[in-house]
Amino acid sequence: MSDATPDLDRLRYPIGRFHPPAVPLSPETRQRLIDEIAAAPAALREAVEGLSEAELDTPYRPGGWTVRQVVHHVPDSHLNSYVRFKLATTEDHPTIRTYEEGAWAELADAREAPIGWSLDLLDALHARWTGWLRTLGTDDWTRTLEHPEIGTLTLDQLLALYAWHGRHHVAHITSLREPSPA
C-alpha cells in the first residue's frame, strides 16, 4: 500500500467514514441529528463565503469534484433523502430509487451554475424537511425502506446518514482552506 492512500482517504473522508449507529436512537440523539441537518445550509454557506470563481472550480481532492459540484450535489442528495423519508412514512417498506450522483455532478448545472441557486434551494429544503422531521412520533423512526444497494434502513439510520453527509461535504470545502501539512 502506498503512503498516498491514507492521505487520499483523509481527503475523501475528512470527518471519517459514516458508521451507522445502533438503533433505535434516543429522542435526544434524534433531536441533535435534526439540529445538525438544520444547520447544514448555514455551514455550507459559511464554507464557500468569499471563494472566487476559480476557487469554486477547484477540486477538493485529486480526481474529486470541484467545490461548485459539491455545493450543487448537497441539495441533489438531500432532495432525494427528503423524498425517501416521505416514502418511508407513507408506504409500507418501499423500495427507493437510487440515482447516479456522479452523472448528476457532470451535468451543466452542477459544473457551471451559480452556487447561490443551490444554497437557496438547500435553505428552503432543510427548513421544510427539519420542520417536518420534528413532528415525527417515536414509532415513525422505526419505519423502513429498502435501498437496492444497501438493504433495509430505518428512518433513524437515514437521519444519522444525512446529518453526517452534510458535515462530510462541508468539511471537503473547509479542508481546502486549511494550511497543508509541511
SULBEL-V811166 format. One record per pair of residues at least 4 apart in sequence whose ideal C-beta (glycine too) atoms are under 8 Angstrom apart, sorted by sequence separation. I is the first residue (numbers start at 1). J is the second residue. If there is no record, write none. Layout:
i=I j=J
i=I j=J
This chain:
i=1 j=5
i=3 j=7
i=4 j=8
i=5 j=9
i=6 j=10
i=7 j=11
i=8 j=12
i=9 j=13
i=10 j=14
i=13 j=17
i=21 j=25
i=25 j=29
i=26 j=30
i=27 j=31
i=28 j=32
i=29 j=33
i=30 j=34
i=31 j=35
i=32 j=36
i=33 j=37
i=34 j=38
i=35 j=39
i=36 j=40
i=39 j=43
i=40 j=44
i=41 j=45
i=42 j=46
i=43 j=47
i=44 j=48
i=45 j=49
i=51 j=55
i=52 j=56
i=53 j=57
i=54 j=58
i=59 j=63
i=60 j=64
i=65 j=69
i=66 j=70
i=67 j=71
i=68 j=72
i=69 j=73
i=70 j=74
i=72 j=76
i=73 j=77
i=74 j=78
i=75 j=79
i=76 j=80
i=77 j=81
i=78 j=82
i=79 j=83
i=80 j=84
i=81 j=85
i=82 j=86
i=83 j=87
i=84 j=88
i=85 j=89
i=86 j=90
i=87 j=91
i=100 j=104
i=101 j=105
i=102 j=106
i=103 j=107
i=106 j=110
i=107 j=111
i=108 j=112
i=109 j=113
i=113 j=117
i=115 j=119
i=116 j=120
i=117 j=121
i=118 j=122
i=119 j=123
i=120 j=124
i=121 j=125
i=122 j=126
i=123 j=127
i=124 j=128
i=125 j=129
i=126 j=130
i=127 j=131
i=128 j=132
i=129 j=133
i=130 j=134
i=131 j=135
i=132 j=136
i=136 j=140
i=138 j=142
i=139 j=143
i=147 j=151
i=153 j=157
i=154 j=158
i=155 j=159
i=156 j=160
i=157 j=161
i=158 j=162
i=159 j=163
i=160 j=164
i=161 j=165
i=162 j=166
i=163 j=167
i=164 j=168
i=165 j=169
i=166 j=170
i=167 j=171
i=168 j=172
i=169 j=173
i=170 j=174
i=171 j=175
i=172 j=176
i=173 j=177
i=174 j=178
i=25 j=30
i=51 j=56
i=59 j=64
i=60 j=65
i=65 j=70
i=88 j=93
i=99 j=104
i=105 j=110
i=106 j=111
i=108 j=113
i=113 j=118
i=136 j=141
i=146 j=151
i=147 j=152
i=153 j=158
i=59 j=65
i=60 j=66
i=88 j=94
i=104 j=110
i=105 j=111
i=146 j=152
i=147 j=153
i=59 j=66
i=60 j=67
i=87 j=94
i=145 j=152
i=146 j=153
i=21 j=29
i=25 j=33
i=48 j=56
i=58 j=66
i=59 j=67
i=65 j=73
i=109 j=117
i=144 j=152
i=145 j=153
i=153 j=161
i=57 j=66
i=58 j=67
i=87 j=96
i=144 j=153
i=56 j=66
i=57 j=67
i=60 j=70
i=144 j=154
i=56 j=67
i=57 j=68
i=143 j=154
i=144 j=155
i=55 j=67
i=56 j=68
i=84 j=96
i=142 j=154
i=143 j=155
i=83 j=96
i=141 j=154
i=142 j=155
i=145 j=158
i=141 j=155
i=142 j=156
i=56 j=71
i=140 j=155
i=141 j=156
i=51 j=67
i=141 j=159
i=48 j=67
i=80 j=99
i=136 j=155
i=48 j=71
i=76 j=99
i=77 j=101
i=76 j=101
i=133 j=159
i=44 j=71
i=73 j=101
i=76 j=104
i=44 j=74
i=73 j=104
i=73 j=105
i=72 j=105
i=40 j=74
i=76 j=110
i=69 j=105
i=72 j=109
i=73 j=110
i=40 j=78
i=72 j=110
i=65 j=105
i=69 j=110
i=72 j=113
i=68 j=110
i=69 j=111
i=79 j=121
i=68 j=111
i=72 j=115
i=75 j=118
i=82 j=125
i=68 j=112
i=71 j=115
i=74 j=118
i=78 j=122
i=85 j=129
i=66 j=111
i=68 j=113
i=72 j=117
i=72 j=118
i=75 j=121
i=79 j=125
i=82 j=128
i=68 j=115
i=71 j=118
i=75 j=122
i=78 j=125
i=82 j=129
i=89 j=136
i=71 j=119
i=74 j=122
i=78 j=126
i=81 j=129
i=85 j=133
i=11 j=60
i=12 j=61
i=96 j=145
i=98 j=147
i=11 j=61
i=75 j=125
i=93 j=143
i=95 j=145
i=96 j=146
i=98 j=148
i=11 j=62
i=78 j=129
i=89 j=140
i=93 j=144
i=94 j=145
i=95 j=146
i=96 j=147
i=97 j=148
i=98 j=149
i=12 j=64
i=93 j=145
i=94 j=146
i=96 j=148
i=8 j=61
i=11 j=64
i=93 j=146
i=95 j=148
i=8 j=62
i=89 j=143
i=88 j=143
i=88 j=144
i=88 j=145
i=87 j=145
i=56 j=115
i=93 j=152
i=84 j=145
i=89 j=155
i=48 j=115
i=88 j=155
i=85 j=155
i=88 j=158
i=48 j=119
i=85 j=158
i=45 j=119
i=84 j=158
i=44 j=119
i=81 j=158
i=41 j=119
i=44 j=122
i=41 j=122
i=81 j=162
i=40 j=122
i=41 j=123
i=78 j=162
i=81 j=165
i=41 j=126
i=77 j=162
i=40 j=126
i=78 j=165
i=38 j=126
i=77 j=165
i=78 j=166
i=37 j=126
i=38 j=127
i=74 j=165
i=37 j=129
i=38 j=130
i=74 j=166
i=37 j=130
i=74 j=169
i=34 j=130
i=37 j=133
i=73 j=169
i=34 j=133
i=70 j=169
i=34 j=134
i=70 j=172
i=71 j=173
i=31 j=134
i=70 j=173
i=67 j=172
i=67 j=173
i=64 j=172
i=67 j=176
i=27 j=138
i=30 j=141
i=61 j=172
i=60 j=172
i=60 j=173
i=60 j=175
i=25 j=141
i=60 j=176
i=24 j=141
i=24 j=142
i=58 j=176
i=23 j=142
i=55 j=176
i=37 j=159
i=44 j=166
i=43 j=166
i=47 j=170
i=43 j=167
i=34 j=159
i=37 j=162
i=44 j=169
i=48 j=173
i=30 j=156
i=33 j=159
i=37 j=163
i=40 j=166
i=44 j=170
i=47 j=173
i=33 j=160
i=36 j=163
i=39 j=166
i=40 j=167
i=43 j=170
i=47 j=174
i=30 j=159
i=34 j=163
i=37 j=166
i=44 j=173
i=24 j=154
i=33 j=163
i=36 j=166
i=40 j=170
i=23 j=154
i=25 j=156
i=36 j=167
i=24 j=156
i=23 j=156
i=23 j=157
i=25 j=159
i=21 j=156
i=25 j=160
i=21 j=157
i=20 j=157
i=21 j=160
i=20 j=160
i=20 j=161
i=18 j=160
i=18 j=161
i=18 j=164
i=18 j=165
i=15 j=164
i=18 j=168
i=15 j=167
i=15 j=168
i=14 j=168
i=13 j=168
i=15 j=171
i=14 j=171
i=14 j=172
i=14 j=175
i=11 j=175
